[in-house]
C-alpha cells in the first residue's frame, strides 16, 4: 500500500468514526473532531511536525499565517504549540479564509 493510500485509508477510518460519534457529541466536540480529521490528512495527525517544508504543526500552517492570526502569542511556530492552540488559530483562519486555507485535505476529508 502506498503512503498516499495509507493516509487516505486512515482518513476514511477517522471520518467514519467521527461520523458515528457525532450523534453522541456536542457541537464543540464535533468541531474538535473536524480538526483531527484535517490534521490526519495534513500531517498524519502529528500536531508537532516540522518536516522542513515551510509548513508546521498538525494543520500545516505557514509561518506567516501563524503569526498573522496571532499564533506567536502561543509559540514561535505551530509545531511548538499545543493541539488546542493550533485549533484556536485554525478557527480564526477558517473565519477569514474558509476551507480554501486547506484546499486539498478539506476536500479529501469531505469537510469542504
Secondary structure, DSSP 8 states (H G I E B T S, - for coil): --HHHHHHHHHHHHHHHHHHHHTTS-HHHHHHHHHHHHHHHHHTT-TT-B-SSSEETTTTEEHHHHHHTTGGGT-SSGGGS-HHHHHHHHHHHHHHHGGGGGHHHHHHTT--
